Amino acid sequence: MTVLPATDQRDQTRVHRPIRLRRWFMGAAVTLTVAALLSLMVITLSPGGIGPVDIVMIVFFAITLPYTAVGFWNATIGLALMRFAKDPLRLTCPAAATDDPEMPITEKTALLLCIRNEEIAPVVRNLEAMIAGLSDRGVADRFDVFVLSDTSWIDMVAAEERAIASVAERHAGRISVTYRRRDDNPAYKAGNIRDFCERWGENYPFAIVLDADSYMSAASMSRLVRVMQANPRIGILQSLVVGLPTESFFARLFQFGMRLGMRSHTIGAAWWQADCGPYWGHNAIIRLAPFMADCHLPTLSGKPPLGGWILSHDQVEAALMRRAGYEVRVIPEEFESYEENPPTLTEFVRRDLRWCQGNMQYGPLIGMPGLKFLSRVQLVLAMLMFLGSFAWIGFMTVTALRATLASQPETIFRPDTGLVLFVTILTMIFAPKAATVLDVVSRSAPRRSFGGVVRFSASIVGEVLFFMLLAPVAAFAHTVFLAGLPFGAKIGWSSQRRSGHTVSLGEAVRRFWPQTLLGLAGVVGFVSVSSTALYAALPVLAGLVMAVPLAVVTSSGALGRAAVRLGLWRIPEETDRPQELAPLRLPALAPHPEPAAGDAPLPALPEAVNG
């Protein structure tokens, strides 16, 4: 195990004194919030006494609360820092706040581009742009590129080899480009990176990890390296990743909501997590010496999907880095670090289920010797993110059955406290997005960057409706998958369809008929009780019933292009187009031609609403 110098250990102790107070505050706030909501639920279920069914409902409800409460308090703290702190970055990531842009890059960094069965053209497009950016800044000689392939589809292998060889030839003399393919992918992506470490890791102090859809500007990569050079206690430094501008209708809706929610959530989380921050597995820099020495993942006992190699490696590696005495930090501000989001509902659910399978493997790891207490909490929260979906579906199902079978439904629930509970939970769920919305609308520059007041307001309304339809669809998919995990259900590590494509009606029916069936059954059940009960359950039932049309409509290329032209669900890069994105030639940033003769022109918003 690598050990920090004694002076660094004493410095860490001094730093932790105020951080400890922040964590006590966060722990107390979350605990009191959960206790208050549970008490309110008990009161709501109190008519007629608390019986076995009530206890089941309370247990389901309790499982959903920790993740929701943490999200709410992250957003609340994040909003307070965004609006009232003179320098939020200094309070959340001091090392990044004191970064000197003039510091020369003296250390050699490996860029690790991990791919598996990917369409190679977009990968090469992003890679070429990143190399060109490093060359333009005059720092390309301080970086080496490694394309680490786990591709198993033979017809793609030759295309990869030709494409990367061409990149290496074009940039010969400026930057080294190495292509390596494993015949199989033992240990998944973590094994891919471990193989690099064993072959070349000793030659590099740092490595920046990239996914196939990652894009980072030269300025952002240089910043990560400078911060690591100046702060030897940091073992992993994570950037805040945002979505690339896109014409995909689904991705526009999804990443607009993520753009609103992630900033306040990440700032608030970084304030109390501090040196025990997140690692998301890409768009981050790692210090290779402690990573190679102390972050080797264990192989879980038992068979897959819950045993064997760890699928969601990132948070475990962060926990092991903290155990070794190094900091794991996140820079909670947007600085030219991008990814592509799933273009359709089917791809989104498939990605979610892969994360679900990986996170459910964390159970045996929570008790690993030597882990920091906060690292154990983070592993538990990662599991609750998906177990919460199972609990919500269980809670709603038991509620519907109980209300349907009761002879006098009004004697089961207290409507007054039930309404208070319903509004409170919705407020907490939407708090991260609401916090950023409040910050944006209070300042003119952010308002303009999101398209102006009218466009921003319309986009918010549309995203809220989209989220309310999406959430129960995803929650039910998580529930079915979780129920099948003990019986061998698994998703594995396969490629994603990242380019835009339509979802046919037949495909949507095959994928989402269970959601539709459950939603229709719920509507019939609640209608048999009362229209009031139906209205209360509508936010969940609507998404389930509409799952098939939601998948089809949000995959529409025409709707995506129309949204771009109308400026709906716009992100700031579409208003002030950054130069570092120009080489990607993204359709969402391209000038839009006038409609051809015979085409119906799309309505345009007046210029007055642009700011």
N, C-alpha and C positions, 0 to 999 in steps of 0.2 A: 504494500500500500504506500502511495506517495504521501509525504507528510510536509505540511507547510512549515516554514521557519517559525521559531518561537515568537519573533516580533510580529509576524502577521497574525498569529493566534491571539496575541494580546490585543492587537488592533481590532480584531473581530469581536472580542469580548466587549470592548468599549462601544463599538457600533451597535451591538445588540441590546444595550440597555434601553434606549428609546424605542427600538423595534419591539422589544418584549412588551412594552406598554401598549403599543398599537395592536399587538396580537391578543393581549388580554381584553382590550376594548372590543375587537372584532368577535372574539369568542363569547364575550358576555352579550353583545348585541344579537348574535345569531341564536344563542341559547334562549334568551328572553323572548325573542320573536317566535321561535318554535314552540316554547312553552305557552305563550299567549294564544297562538293559533290552535294548538291542541286543546286548550281550555275552552276556547270558543266553539270548537267542534263538539266537545263533550256536551256543552250547554245546548247546542243545536240539536243533538240527538237525544236529549234528556227526556222529552215527553214519553211517558210510559216506562221510564227507567232504562238503564243501560244493560242490554242483553248480549248474548254471544255474537249476534250479527252486528250490533253496534261496535263491539270490540274489534271485529274484523275490519270494519270500515275505518275505525280510528287508527289501526295499525297501518292499513294502506295509506291513509292520509299522512301519517307520521313519516313514512318512507319518502314521500315527495317533498317534505319541508326543508331539510338541510340544504339541498342544492338550490332551492328557490330562495331561501333566506340569505345564503351567501351571495347569490347574484344580486339581490336587492341591496344589500349593504355595500357590495362593491360599487354598484351604480351610484348610491347615495354619496359615498366617500369620493368617488370619481368626479361627480358633479361639483361637490364642494371644492375640490382641488382645481378643477378647470375654471371655476368662476372666481375663486377668492385667493388662491395661492399665487404669489408673485412668480415662482418658478416651480411648477409641478414636477418637472423632470429631476430637479435637485432633491426633492423629497422622495422620489420613487426609484431613481436610478442615478445616484450621484456620480458614478464613474462616467456615464454618458454626458451628464451636464457639464463636466469639466473637460470634455474632449477638446483637444487643440487641433483644428483642421490643418494647421501648418506642420504638425508633427510628421516627419518622414516615416514611411513604412520601411522598417528594417528587417522584419521577419518574413520568412517564406510561408505562404499559405496555399494549401491544396483546396481546389474547388471540386467537391464530390457531387457529380450529377448522377443520381440513381434512377435507372429506368428498367422497365419490365414490360415487354410486349406493347410498346408505345408506337404510335404513328411518329415517324422520325422527323418529318418536315418541321412541325412546330418546335420540337426539341432543338433542332439545329438553328432555327430562326432565333430563338431566345439565346442560345449559346453564342452564336455569332455576334449578337448585339452586345452581350456582356463582355466578350473579348474585345470588341471594338471600343467599348467604353473604357476599359482598363488601359488599352493602348493610347487612347486620346488623353487620358490623365497622366500618362507616362509611368504607370506602375505595373504594366503587364509582366515585367520581368520578376516581380515579387509574387507572382501567382503561377501555379501549375494546374492544369485541368485534367481531371480523371473522370471519364465516362464509364460508370460501373454498371454493366448490363447484367440482368438476370433473365434476359429474354429467352423464352422457351419455344416460341413459334419459329420454326426453321425458315419460313419464307420471309420473316422480318430480319433475320440475322444478317443476311447478305446486304440488305439495304442499310442497316446500321453501320456495318463495317465500311461500306463505300462512303456513306455520308460523313462519318467521323474522320476517316482518312482524308477526305477532301478538306474538312475544316483544319486538320493538322497541317496539311500541305499549304493552305492559304496563309496560315499564321506562323509558319516556320520561321524561327529567328526572333520572334516577338514573344511567344508563349508556348510552353510545352503542352501538347494535348495527347493523352494516353487513353486508349480504349481497351477495356478488359471485360470479357464475358465469362460468367460461370455457366457450366453446363446445366446445373440445377440451382435451386435457391434455398439451400439449407439455412435455417434461422431467418428467412425472409430478408427484409431490408437491413435489420441489425446485423445479420450474417454477411450481407453484402459489404457493409461498412467495416465490419471486423476483418474481412478478408483484405481490404485495403490497408488497414492498420498493420496487419501481419506482414504484408509485402513492402509497404512504403512508409508506414506511419512514422518511423524513427527519423525520417528525413525532414519532417515538417513540425514546427511548433503548433500550428493551428490548421483547422480544416473548416471550411464553410460548406454545410450540407444543403444540397438543393434537390428538390423533387423534379420529376419530368416536366411539370407545369410551372416551375418556379422561374421568376425573373427578378433580379436585383440590379440596380444601377451600380456603376463603378463607385459612385460617391457613397452609397450605402454599404457596399462591401468594404471599402477603405475605412469607413467609420468603425465598423465592427473590429477590424484588425487593429486600428489605433487604440481603441478602448482596451482591447486585450493586452496589447503591448504595455500600456501604462498601468494596468491593474493585474498583477500576477496572481491575486487571490481569486479571480473570476475563472471558473472552469467552463461554463456555458453561458453564452450571451445570445438571447433570442430577440429577433426583431419582430415588430408588430406587422403581421402579414395582411394585406388587403387584396381584394379582387381586381383583376385587370378589367378595363373597360370591355364590354361585350355586347353583341347583338342578340345573344340568347335571351329570350323572354323570361324563362325560369331563372337563369343566373342573375339577370338584372334585378328582379324582385328580391331574390335571396340575398345577393351581396349588398344591395342597398340597405336592407335591414341589418345585416352583419356590420356594415360600415357605421351605422348608428349605434349599435349595441356594443361593439368591441372596444371602442375608445374609452368610454366611461368605465366599463367593466375592467379593462386591463389596467387603467390608471389606479382605480380603487384597489384592485388585487395587488398591484405592485407596491402600494403604500404599506400594506401590512405583511405581505409575503416577503418583500425585500430580497434578501440573499437566498431565499428558498423558493425561487420563482418557477415558472413553467418552462418546459422545453417541448416544442411541437414537432420536432423531428425534421424540420426543414427551414430554410431561410434563417439559419442560426450558425454561429461559430463556436467551435469546441476547442479546448486546449487538449492536445492529443496525448501528452505524457500521462496525466492522471486518467484520461479517458481509457487509454490502453491498459493502464495498470489496475484501475479500480471499477470500471464500468462494464465488465464482462457479464452478460446476462446469464442467469442460471437457466437450466432446462427443467421445466416443471415435470413433476411426477405424473403418471397417468398418460392416457392417450388424448390426442386432439379430439374436439376443439379446445377443451379447457386445459389439457396437458401438453407437454412437448415444448416446442419453441414459442417464445413470446411474440405475439403479433404486434401489439401496441408497445413498442420498445421505449418510446421517448420519455415518458414520465418516470419509468423505472430507472433509466439512465440518469435522469436528473436527480432522483433520490440517491443513487449510488455516488454521484459526484458530490452531493452534499455530505454524505457519510464520510467521504474522503477528506473533508475539510475545506472544499472549494465552494465558492458562491455560484449560484445559478440565478442569473438576472434577465429581466426583460426590459427593453427600451419601449416604454408605453406611448410612443408617438409614431405617426405615420411618416416614414422617410424612405420612400421609393423601394419598398419590398413587396413583391406581388406574387400572386398565384392565380390559377384559373379555377373557377368554381364549377361544380357539375352543371351541365347544360339542360338536364331534364330531371323530372321527378324520379324516374326509374333509376338513373345514375346516382342521384342524391341518396335514395334509400339504400342502394347497394353499398355506397361508401359508408353510410351510417352503420350498416350491419357489420361491416368489417371492423369498424371502431368498437362496436358493441361486443363482438367476439373477443377482441383484444383486451378491452377493459375488464371483461369478466374473468380474465386470467389473473387479475391482480389480487384476488382473495388470499392465496397462500403467501403472497409477497408482503402483505401488510405486517406480518410478524418477523420479517427478516432482521437478524441481529444488527444493532448499530445504527439503524435508520433514525433520522431526526423525527421528532413527534409530528412536526408539520408535514413532513414527507408522507408519513402514514395517513394523515388527514387527507392529503391530496389524492392518494390512491383510493381511499374510501369515497371521496367525492366523485372521482372518475367513474367508479362503479355505480354510484347513485344517479349519475346523469342518465343512465339507461334503466336501472332498476326503478327509477321514478316513473318512467313511462309505463312499465308493467303495473306499478302500484296505482297510477291514475286510471288505467283501463280497468283494473280490478275494482277500484272504488266506484267508478261510474257503472260498471256492470252490476255490482251488488246493490247499488242505490236504485238502479232501474228495476231490478227484479223485486226488491223489497217494496218499492212504491207500487208496482203493478199488482203484486199479490196481496197487498194490505187492503182490508175492508174499509178502513178510514185513514187514508194517507195523511190527512192533516194532523193526526195524532202521532206521527212518526218524527217529523221535523218541526223545529221552530222557524217559521218563515222570516222573522225579524233578524235573528242572529245569523240565519243562513244567508240572507242577502248581504249582510255586513261581511261575512266570511268570503262570499263569492267576489265581491268588489275588491276586498283586500288582496286576495290571491291574484286576481287579474292585474291589479296595480303593481304588485311585486314582480310578476312575470314580465310586464312591459317596462319596468323601471330602467333597465340599461338603455333601451332605445329612447325612452322619454327623457332621460338625463341628457343625452347628446342632442336631442331635438331642442330642449330648452337652451342649451349652450349655443346651438347654431342660430336659432331665431333671435337671440339677443345681440348678435353681432352682424354687421353688414357684409363683411368679406365672406364668412362661411355661408351666409344666405345666398349670396350671388354664386358661390362655387357650386352649390347644389341646385342651381337653376332658377333662383328667385322664389319669392314667397308663394306664388300661385302654384308653380310646378312642384316645389318642395312639399306644400300642403297636400296637393293631389297625390303625390308619390307616397306620402305617409299613410293616407287613407287606404290607398291600394295595397300597400305592403302589409298593413294591419289585417285587412281582409284576407290577403294571401296567407299570412302566418296563421290565422285562425283556421283556415282550411287545411294548411299543411301539417300543423302540429298533431292533430289526432291521427292523420294518415301515418306519419312517422312513428307515433307512439304505439299504434297497433302493430306495425311491422316489427318494432322492437319487442313487443310483448310475445308475438308468435315465435320470433326467433329465439328469445330467451327461454320460452317454454320447450323449444326443441333442442337447446344446447345439451342438457343432460342425456339426450338420446342420440347425440352425434351430429346434430345440425351444425353446419359450418359454412362460412363464406370464403375463407382462404384469402390469399394475396394474389389478385389477378389484376390485369390492366383495366383502366377506366376509359370509357368513351368520352373524350374531352371536347371533340368538335361538335358543333351544332347538328342535331338530327331530329327528325320528327318521331313522335311516338304514335304508332297506329292505334286505332280503336281496339283491334284484336289484342295487341300487346298489352294495352292498358287494362283490358278486361282480365287477361290472364294474370297480370301482376296484382291487381287491386280488387278483384271480386270479393275477397273476404271482408275488406273494409266496407264495401258497399252493402253486403249482406248484413253485417252487424249494424250498420247505420240504419238501414230500413227496419230491422227488427226493433231497434231502439225507438224509432219514431212510432211504430205501432204500439209498443209497450207504453210509452209516455202518453200518447193520445188516449189510450184506454183509461189513464188515470185522470189527467186534466190538462187543459191547454197551458195552464201556468207551469206545470212540471215540464212540458215540452219546451216552453220558452227558456227555462233555466238550463236545459240540456242542449239547446240548439247550437251553441258554439262548438260543441264536440260532434254532435250528430251531423251537422251540415258538412263538415270536412269529410267524414266517413262516407256519407251518401254521394258527395261530389268527387270522390277520389279519381274515378275514371275520367270524367271530363276535365278535371284539373290537370291530369297527366297529359292529356291530348292537347288542350288549349295552350298550356304553358310551354309546349315544345314547338309552337308555331313560329316559323322563321319570319313570316310576314308581320306578326304582332311584335316581335322583337325589333325588327327594323323600324316599324312605326313608332315604337316607344323611344328609339334613339332620336328619330327626327322630331318628335314632340318634346324631347327633353325630359321624359318621365323616368323616374328612378335613376336620375343622373347622379354620377359621382364626380368629385371635384376635378379629376383628370380630364373629364369631358368638357369642362368649362375652360380651364387653363391648361392646355395640352402640354405636358412636360416634354422637353426635348429628348429625354432618355427613352421615351416610349415610341418616338418616331420610327426607329429602325424596325419595329415590330409590325408596322403597317396594319394596325388593328382596324377592322371594318367600322367599329364604333367610333373611331377617331377620324375616319376618312371624310372628306367633303362629300356632301350628299347632292347628287345631281337633281336638276329639275325633272318632274315627271314627264315621261314621253307623251307624245300626242295620243289621246284616247285614254290615258290613265287618269283616274280620279285623284286630284291633288289632296294631300293630307292637310287637315286644318292646322294652322299655325297659331301659336300664342302670340299676343302683341308684345312688341319689344319692351314696353313699359314694365312688364313683370319680370324682366331678366335680373333685376337687382332690387 
